[in-house]
């Protein structure tokens, strides 16, 4: 099977980073940062997700078409999240429950 083969050391380092970020997420949850708790958790989750995509899904070595499709998927996710947020923010408070 042709393709790029990464050394095991890279996978162990990435796994260690993922475990550290998980520990960091738990520690951030104990601090009262107000609204920034969610922001910090999402930033850490985004970093962890990018590590998984880049190293374990081998997106670093992917060809241009694969990277384009992955970016189109992220763009579509952003569009759906923006539409959902716009709908949520334009509702009045009395319509829930």
Z-matrix of the N, CA and C atoms (Angstrom, degrees):
N
C 1 1.446
C 2 1.526 1 107.84
N 3 1.314 2 118.17 1 111.82
C 4 1.466 3 120.10 2 -178.87
C 5 1.521 4 110.95 3 -73.77
N 6 1.285 5 115.21 4 154.35
C 7 1.456 6 120.02 5 178.86
C 8 1.512 7 110.54 6 149.48
N 9 1.287 8 114.61 7 172.64
C 10 1.453 9 120.86 8 -179.70
C 11 1.523 10 109.35 9 -81.06
N 12 1.315 11 115.75 10 134.64
C 13 1.459 12 121.16 11 178.60
C 14 1.526 13 107.96 12 -114.79
N 15 1.316 14 116.07 13 119.88
C 16 1.457 15 120.68 14 178.69
C 17 1.517 16 109.64 15 -88.67
N 18 1.328 17 117.08 16 147.58
C 19 1.469 18 118.80 17 176.66
C 20 1.530 19 111.40 18 -67.57
N 21 1.304 20 115.26 19 155.69
C 22 1.473 21 120.27 20 -179.43
C 23 1.516 22 111.75 21 -62.17
N 24 1.304 23 116.31 22 -29.09
C 25 1.465 24 121.11 23 -179.46
C 26 1.534 25 110.61 24 -58.58
N 27 1.326 26 117.10 25 -38.63
C 28 1.467 27 121.13 26 179.76
C 29 1.525 28 110.01 27 -63.22
N 30 1.326 29 116.61 28 -43.58
C 31 1.455 30 120.04 29 -179.56
C 32 1.528 31 111.92 30 -66.37
N 33 1.325 32 117.24 31 -36.84
C 34 1.461 33 119.66 32 177.66
C 35 1.528 34 111.52 33 -68.33
N 36 1.318 35 117.00 34 -37.39
C 37 1.467 36 120.41 35 177.62
C 38 1.524 37 110.36 36 -66.22
N 39 1.328 38 116.76 37 -44.35
C 40 1.462 39 120.49 38 178.96
C 41 1.531 40 110.42 39 -64.56
N 42 1.318 41 117.13 40 -40.88
C 43 1.460 42 120.46 41 177.28
C 44 1.533 43 110.62 42 -62.12
N 45 1.315 44 116.81 43 -41.37
C 46 1.459 45 120.64 44 176.70
C 47 1.523 46 111.75 45 -62.95
N 48 1.335 47 116.86 46 -40.76
C 49 1.462 48 120.26 47 176.76
C 50 1.525 49 111.59 48 -63.73
N 51 1.331 50 116.34 49 -40.44
C 52 1.460 51 119.55 50 178.42
C 53 1.526 52 111.69 51 -64.58
N 54 1.327 53 116.79 52 -41.47
C 55 1.457 54 120.07 53 177.25
C 56 1.525 55 111.55 54 -64.92
N 57 1.336 56 116.55 55 -40.55
C 58 1.462 57 120.58 56 177.70
C 59 1.524 58 110.91 57 -64.00
N 60 1.325 59 117.41 58 -41.24
C 61 1.462 60 120.45 59 178.86
C 62 1.525 61 111.41 60 -66.54
N 63 1.328 62 117.03 61 -34.32
C 64 1.460 63 119.85 62 175.56
C 65 1.523 64 110.10 63 -64.94
N 66 1.329 65 116.87 64 -44.28
C 67 1.463 66 121.49 65 175.99
C 68 1.532 67 110.22 66 -60.56
N 69 1.320 68 116.77 67 -41.75
C 70 1.461 69 121.32 68 179.73
C 71 1.533 70 110.97 69 -64.28
N 72 1.316 71 117.65 70 -38.77
C 73 1.457 72 121.46 71 177.32
C 74 1.526 73 110.93 72 -62.34
N 75 1.313 74 117.12 73 -42.60
C 76 1.462 75 120.74 74 178.74
C 77 1.527 76 110.02 75 -64.99
N 78 1.310 77 117.38 76 -41.78
C 79 1.466 78 120.11 77 -179.31
C 80 1.529 79 111.70 78 -67.33
N 81 1.328 80 117.44 79 -38.01
C 82 1.467 81 120.50 80 178.59
C 83 1.522 82 110.56 81 -65.55
N 84 1.326 83 117.07 82 -31.45
C 85 1.463 84 120.26 83 179.92
C 86 1.525 85 111.79 84 -65.00
N 87 1.320 86 118.47 85 -24.56
C 88 1.464 87 121.39 86 -179.51
C 89 1.518 88 112.99 87 -82.40
N 90 1.328 89 118.46 88 -18.24
C 91 1.459 90 121.42 89 178.49
C 92 1.522 91 109.68 90 -87.55
N 93 1.318 92 115.96 91 143.95
C 94 1.457 93 120.43 92 177.17
C 95 1.519 94 108.53 93 -92.09
N 96 1.315 95 115.56 94 94.82
C 97 1.460 96 121.09 95 179.28
C 98 1.517 97 111.67 96 -102.52
N 99 1.311 98 117.04 97 7.05
C 100 1.465 99 120.72 98 -178.35
C 101 1.519 100 110.28 99 71.34
N 102 1.314 101 115.23 100 -132.40
C 103 1.460 102 120.63 101 -179.72
C 104 1.530 103 111.37 102 -69.06
N 105 1.304 104 117.18 103 -18.96
C 106 1.467 105 120.30 104 -176.24
C 107 1.527 106 112.96 105 -78.53
N 108 1.325 107 118.56 106 -6.96
C 109 1.462 108 119.86 107 172.25
C 110 1.523 109 110.58 108 -60.80
N 111 1.326 110 115.11 109 -44.86
C 112 1.464 111 119.82 110 179.28
C 113 1.528 112 110.14 111 -66.12
N 114 1.309 113 117.00 112 -41.20
C 115 1.469 114 120.85 113 179.96
C 116 1.529 115 110.36 114 -62.70
N 117 1.334 116 116.75 115 -45.79
C 118 1.467 117 120.16 116 179.81
C 119 1.524 118 111.06 117 -63.35
N 120 1.324 119 116.85 118 -42.62
C 121 1.463 120 119.98 119 179.64
C 122 1.527 121 111.23 120 -64.23
N 123 1.330 122 117.46 121 -39.68
C 124 1.460 123 120.35 122 179.19
C 125 1.526 124 112.54 123 -69.69
N 126 1.312 125 117.21 124 -35.42
C 127 1.471 126 120.00 125 177.03
C 128 1.528 127 110.13 126 -65.56
N 129 1.314 128 116.42 127 -44.74
C 130 1.464 129 120.00 128 178.65
C 131 1.526 130 110.32 129 -64.47
N 132 1.331 131 117.31 130 -41.63
C 133 1.465 132 120.94 131 179.22
C 134 1.525 133 111.20 132 -65.03
N 135 1.316 134 117.06 133 -38.53
C 136 1.458 135 120.28 134 176.84
C 137 1.517 136 112.20 135 -64.50
N 138 1.330 137 116.12 136 -39.92
C 139 1.464 138 120.24 137 176.94
C 140 1.521 139 111.24 138 -64.36
N 141 1.325 140 116.09 139 -43.19
C 142 1.463 141 120.18 140 178.40
C 143 1.523 142 111.11 141 -63.87
N 144 1.318 143 116.33 142 -41.62
C 145 1.464 144 119.93 143 178.13
C 146 1.517 145 112.42 144 -63.50
N 147 1.325 146 116.35 145 -39.67
C 148 1.465 147 118.86 146 178.68
C 149 1.527 148 111.36 147 -67.77
N 150 1.321 149 118.05 148 -35.12
C 151 1.463 150 120.00 149 175.36
C 152 1.526 151 111.21 150 -62.57
N 153 1.323 152 115.89 151 -43.28
C 154 1.466 153 119.87 152 -179.70
C 155 1.523 154 110.31 153 -63.92
N 156 1.328 155 116.95 154 -45.15
C 157 1.461 156 120.19 155 -178.40
C 158 1.529 157 110.92 156 -66.24
N 159 1.309 158 117.25 157 -43.79
C 160 1.469 159 119.89 158 -176.01
C 161 1.519 160 113.23 159 -70.71
N 162 1.323 161 117.55 160 -41.45
C 163 1.461 162 118.96 161 -171.89
C 164 1.520 163 113.43 162 -101.06
N 165 1.338 164 117.79 163 -48.36
C 166 1.459 165 118.98 164 -176.12
C 167 1.521 166 112.58 165 -81.23
N 168 1.331 167 117.46 166 -26.66
C 169 1.458 168 120.15 167 176.29
C 170 1.529 169 111.59 168 -98.00
N 171 1.321 170 117.08 169 3.39
C 172 1.468 171 124.93 170 174.03
C 173 1.526 172 113.05 171 57.49
N 174 1.322 173 116.81 172 39.07
C 175 1.458 174 119.80 173 179.16
C 176 1.533 175 111.42 174 -73.93
N 177 1.317 176 117.62 175 -19.52
C 178 1.470 177 120.12 176 177.56
C 179 1.514 178 111.42 177 -63.93
N 180 1.320 179 117.10 178 -37.39
C 181 1.455 180 121.05 179 -176.67
C 182 1.526 181 113.06 180 -97.77
N 183 1.331 182 117.96 181 6.22
C 184 1.459 183 121.70 182 -175.84
C 185 1.533 184 110.38 183 -72.73
N 186 1.342 185 114.64 184 157.60
C 187 1.457 186 118.93 185 177.78
C 188 1.527 187 109.95 186 -78.47
N 189 1.305 188 115.88 187 176.11
C 190 1.463 189 121.42 188 -173.96
C 191 1.509 190 113.90 189 -63.46
N 192 1.340 191 117.40 190 -38.48
C 193 1.455 192 120.15 191 -179.04
C 194 1.521 193 111.47 192 -65.50
N 195 1.312 194 117.40 193 -40.83
C 196 1.461 195 120.95 194 178.86
C 197 1.518 196 110.82 195 -64.33
N 198 1.315 197 117.16 196 -41.92
C 199 1.469 198 120.17 197 177.61
C 200 1.525 199 111.39 198 -65.67
N 201 1.335 200 116.84 199 -36.43
C 202 1.462 201 120.47 200 178.25
C 203 1.519 202 111.27 201 -65.57
N 204 1.316 203 116.83 202 -42.75
C 205 1.464 204 120.55 203 178.89
C 206 1.532 205 110.41 204 -65.19
N 207 1.326 206 117.25 205 -39.92
C 208 1.468 207 120.17 206 178.51
C 209 1.527 208 110.56 207 -64.67
N 210 1.315 209 117.62 208 -41.55
C 211 1.461 210 120.63 209 178.33
C 212 1.525 211 111.34 210 -67.70
N 213 1.340 212 117.40 211 -35.97
C 214 1.466 213 120.11 212 176.63
C 215 1.527 214 110.34 213 -64.91
N 216 1.327 215 117.08 214 -37.24
C 217 1.461 216 120.47 215 176.40
C 218 1.522 217 111.44 216 -63.87
N 219 1.322 218 117.19 217 -41.38
C 220 1.466 219 119.98 218 177.32
C 221 1.521 220 111.61 219 -66.72
N 222 1.330 221 116.84 220 -37.68
C 223 1.458 222 120.24 221 177.05
C 224 1.522 223 110.36 222 -63.38
N 225 1.331 224 116.69 223 -43.92
C 226 1.457 225 120.71 224 179.09
C 227 1.534 226 110.99 225 -63.61
N 228 1.315 227 117.44 226 -40.59
C 229 1.464 228 121.02 227 176.39
C 230 1.528 229 110.47 228 -60.77
N 231 1.328 230 117.07 229 -42.37
C 232 1.462 231 120.72 230 177.51
C 233 1.514 232 112.66 231 -62.73
N 234 1.347 233 116.60 232 -39.99
C 235 1.462 234 120.45 233 177.70
C 236 1.527 235 110.52 234 -63.43
N 237 1.334 236 116.99 235 -45.69
C 238 1.462 237 120.06 236 179.98
C 239 1.524 238 111.69 237 -64.21
N 240 1.326 239 117.12 238 -38.95
C 241 1.463 240 119.67 239 178.19
C 242 1.522 241 110.92 240 -67.20
N 243 1.340 242 117.96 241 -38.30
C 244 1.463 243 121.12 242 178.88
C 245 1.522 244 110.94 243 -65.63
N 246 1.330 245 117.64 244 -40.78
C 247 1.465 246 120.51 245 178.61
C 248 1.531 247 110.27 246 -65.64
N 249 1.325 248 116.43 247 -42.47
C 250 1.464 249 120.08 248 179.09
C 251 1.524 250 110.66 249 -63.85
N 252 1.318 251 117.23 250 -43.26
C 253 1.462 252 120.72 251 179.31
C 254 1.520 253 111.20 252 -65.43
N 255 1.325 254 117.17 253 -39.51
C 256 1.460 255 120.05 254 178.05
C 257 1.521 256 110.93 255 -63.40
N 258 1.315 257 117.09 256 -40.32
C 259 1.460 258 120.61 257 177.48
C 260 1.522 259 110.85 258 -65.65
N 261 1.305 260 116.70 259 -43.49
C 262 1.465 261 120.96 260 -178.26
C 263 1.532 262 111.57 261 -65.24
N 264 1.320 263 117.10 262 -40.73
C 265 1.459 264 120.60 263 -176.36
C 266 1.524 265 113.24 264 -75.79
N 267 1.323 266 118.17 265 -19.38
C 268 1.469 267 119.52 266 -178.40
C 269 1.526 268 112.91 267 -94.46
N 270 1.316 269 118.93 268 -0.26
C 271 1.463 270 121.03 269 177.09
C 272 1.530 271 109.74 270 -83.65
N 273 1.325 272 115.56 271 150.94
C 274 1.470 273 118.73 272 176.37
C 275 1.519 274 108.95 273 -83.83
N 276 1.313 275 116.28 274 159.68
C 277 1.452 276 120.95 275 -175.61
C 278 1.524 277 112.68 276 -70.02
N 279 1.335 278 118.94 277 -23.89
C 280 1.451 279 121.79 278 -176.68
C 281 1.522 280 114.70 279 -77.36
N 282 1.328 281 118.90 280 -8.84
C 283 1.460 282 120.29 281 -175.35
C 284 1.513 283 113.11 282 -89.28
N 285 1.317 284 118.24 283 -5.71
C 286 1.467 285 120.21 284 -178.08
C 287 1.523 286 110.03 285 -90.90
N 288 1.326 287 116.39 286 139.76
C 289 1.452 288 122.25 287 172.94
C 290 1.470 289 112.01 288 73.89
